[in-house]
Amino acid sequence: MAGPHDKIVAAAARAALQPIGFRRKGQSRTWIGDQGWWLAVVEFQPSGLQKGSFLNVAAHWLWSASGYISFDLGCGEQWGSRVAGFEAYVSDEQFQPAADRLAARAAREAQDLVASISSIATAADMLIARLDDLPPANRGSWAGYHAGVASGLAGRPYEAAALLQSVTDDRVKEATEPFINALPDAGRFKAAASLLVASQRKMLRLPEASDVSF
């Protein structure tokens, strides 16, 4: 059952995020901005120890077809999703302005994230730049996969092949196979990505997109 702090967070988020095109995911503390082939995700993350909220903002790439929302590229420190520390709930009067501050920060960060990912090419550039800040194990997992898919969709087949073939995580290797097999045919590569995006949109109960323009 939602407590008073949850209702305050929900109202503040609604006031700040609905006007810029975000919608709440069910009754959760997650709000999403639908960008077609990716989602801008805002989460007012609760704590298991105290009433209140953290704030996370990140991109989720819809070619994962995982059935859940992951924070794939954040705009916090070192590409992380955390953009604001914990705001504790003590009373309604104390927490209301704190929730308003978090919601306003969420709107600014989300809009900046959407503006920064202006095309699939810029997404590829960002994902590749991020790889340099990650340990080898992470580069050989989903981070490498996402960078490879974005590179292929941006029309860089050789770069995409190198990135996808560098994936060493057995959990992710299976996901790379359709894309590696589709290279260097740009049409087949886009079709493989479009299929995954459509599947993920369906699992997340997003509206069907007739044409996903990468």
C-alpha positions in Angstrom: 0.0 0.0 0.0 1.4 3.4 -1.0 2.4 5.6 1.9 2.1 9.4 2.0 5.7 9.8 0.8 4.9 7.7 -2.3 1.9 9.9 -3.1 4.0 13.0 -2.8 6.6 11.6 -5.1 4.0 10.6 -7.7 2.3 14.0 -7.7 5.6 15.8 -8.0 6.7 13.5 -10.8 3.4 13.9 -12.6 3.6 17.7 -12.5 7.2 17.8 -13.8 7.3 14.9 -16.3 3.8 14.7 -17.9 4.2 18.1 -19.6 7.4 16.9 -21.3 5.8 13.7 -22.6 6.7 11.1 -19.9 4.2 8.6 -18.6 4.2 6.6 -15.4 4.8 2.9 -15.7 1.7 1.4 -13.9 1.8 2.4 -10.3 5.5 2.3 -10.0 8.0 5.0 -9.3 9.3 4.7 -12.9 8.5 7.2 -15.7 9.3 6.7 -19.3 9.7 8.9 -22.3 9.2 6.9 -25.5 11.8 7.7 -28.2 10.8 4.8 -30.6 13.9 2.7 -30.5 14.9 3.7 -26.9 13.3 4.9 -23.7 14.4 7.8 -21.5 13.8 6.3 -18.0 13.3 8.2 -14.8 13.2 6.3 -11.5 12.4 7.7 -8.1 14.2 4.8 -6.4 13.0 3.9 -2.9 15.3 2.8 -0.1 14.9 -0.4 1.8 16.1 1.3 5.0 14.2 4.6 5.1 11.3 6.4 3.5 12.2 8.8 0.7 13.8 8.6 -2.7 16.9 8.5 -4.8 16.8 9.7 -8.5 18.0 7.7 -11.5 17.9 8.8 -15.1 19.1 6.6 -18.0 18.5 5.4 -21.5 17.1 1.9 -22.2 17.8 0.4 -25.6 14.8 -1.4 -26.8 16.8 -3.9 -28.9 17.5 -5.9 -25.7 14.2 -7.8 -25.9 14.6 -8.7 -22.2 11.1 -8.0 -21.0 12.3 -5.5 -18.4 13.7 -2.0 -18.3 17.4 -1.8 -17.7 19.5 1.4 -17.1 21.8 1.0 -20.1 23.4 4.5 -20.4 23.1 6.9 -17.5 23.9 10.6 -17.3 25.3 10.6 -13.8 29.0 10.2 -12.8 30.9 7.7 -15.1 27.8 7.1 -17.1 25.9 5.9 -14.1 22.1 6.3 -13.7 22.2 8.0 -10.2 21.9 11.8 -10.6 20.7 12.8 -7.2 21.3 11.5 -3.7 18.7 10.3 -1.2 16.0 12.7 0.0 14.6 11.3 3.3 11.0 11.6 4.3 10.4 13.0 7.8 7.0 14.7 7.3 4.7 15.7 4.5 5.7 19.4 5.0 9.4 18.6 4.9 9.3 16.1 2.0 7.1 18.1 -0.4 9.7 20.6 -1.5 12.3 17.8 -1.6 10.1 15.8 -3.9 9.5 18.9 -6.0 13.3 19.4 -6.3 13.8 15.8 -7.3 11.1 16.0 -9.9 12.4 19.2 -11.4 15.9 17.7 -11.6 14.5 14.6 -13.2 12.8 16.7 -15.9 16.0 18.6 -16.6 18.2 15.5 -16.8 15.7 13.6 -18.9 15.4 16.4 -21.4 19.2 16.8 -21.6 19.5 13.0 -22.2 17.0 13.1 -25.0 18.7 16.1 -26.6 22.1 14.4 -26.3 20.9 11.2 -28.2 19.8 13.0 -31.3 20.5 10.1 -33.7 21.6 6.5 -33.8 25.1 7.8 -34.7 25.4 9.9 -31.6 24.2 7.0 -29.5 26.9 4.8 -31.1 29.5 7.5 -30.3 28.4 7.7 -26.7 28.3 4.0 -26.2 31.8 3.5 -27.6 33.2 6.4 -25.5 31.7 4.7 -22.4 33.6 1.5 -23.2 36.9 3.2 -22.4 35.7 3.8 -18.8 34.7 0.2 -18.2 36.7 -2.9 -17.0 37.2 -5.7 -19.6 34.4 -7.9 -18.2 31.9 -5.1 -18.7 33.1 -4.2 -22.1 32.7 -7.9 -23.1 29.1 -7.9 -21.9 26.0 -5.8 -22.6 28.0 -2.6 -23.0 29.8 -4.1 -26.0 26.6 -5.5 -27.4 24.8 -2.2 -27.3 27.7 -0.4 -28.8 27.9 -3.0 -31.6 24.2 -2.8 -32.4 24.2 1.0 -32.4 27.3 1.0 -34.7 25.7 -1.4 -37.1 22.6 0.7 -37.3 24.7 3.8 -37.8 26.1 2.2 -40.9 29.5 1.2 -39.5 29.6 -2.5 -40.2 33.3 -3.1 -39.6 33.2 -1.3 -36.3 30.0 -3.2 -35.4 31.6 -6.5 -36.2 34.6 -5.8 -34.0 32.4 -4.8 -31.1 30.0 -7.7 -31.4 32.7 -10.3 -31.8 34.5 -8.9 -28.7 31.6 -10.0 -26.5 32.8 -12.7 -24.1 29.9 -12.9 -21.7 28.1 -16.2 -22.5 24.8 -14.7 -21.4 25.1 -12.1 -24.1 26.8 -14.0 -26.9 23.5 -15.6 -28.1 22.1 -12.1 -28.5 24.9 -11.0 -30.8 24.5 -13.9 -33.3 21.6 -12.5 -35.4 23.5 -9.2 -35.8 26.8 -10.8 -36.7 25.1 -13.0 -39.2 23.3 -10.0 -40.7 26.6 -8.1 -41.3 27.4 -6.4 -43.7 23.9 -6.2 -45.1 22.4 -3.0 -43.7 18.9 -4.0 -44.5 19.1 -7.3 -42.7 20.9 -5.7 -39.7 18.1 -3.1 -39.4 15.4 -5.8 -39.7 17.0 -7.8 -36.9 17.1 -4.8 -34.6 13.5 -3.8 -35.6 12.3 -7.3 -34.7 13.8 -7.0 -31.2 12.5 -3.5 -30.7 9.0 -4.6 -31.6 9.3 -7.6 -29.2 10.5 -5.5 -26.3 7.8 -2.8 -26.9 5.2 -5.5 -26.7 6.6 -7.1 -23.5 6.8 -3.6 -21.9 3.2 -2.9 -23.1 4.2 0.1 -25.1 2.1 1.1 -28.2 3.0 -0.7 -31.3 5.4 1.4 -33.6 4.5 0.9 -37.2 8.0 2.1 -38.4 11.0 2.4 -36.1 13.3 5.0 -37.6 16.9 4.5 -36.4 
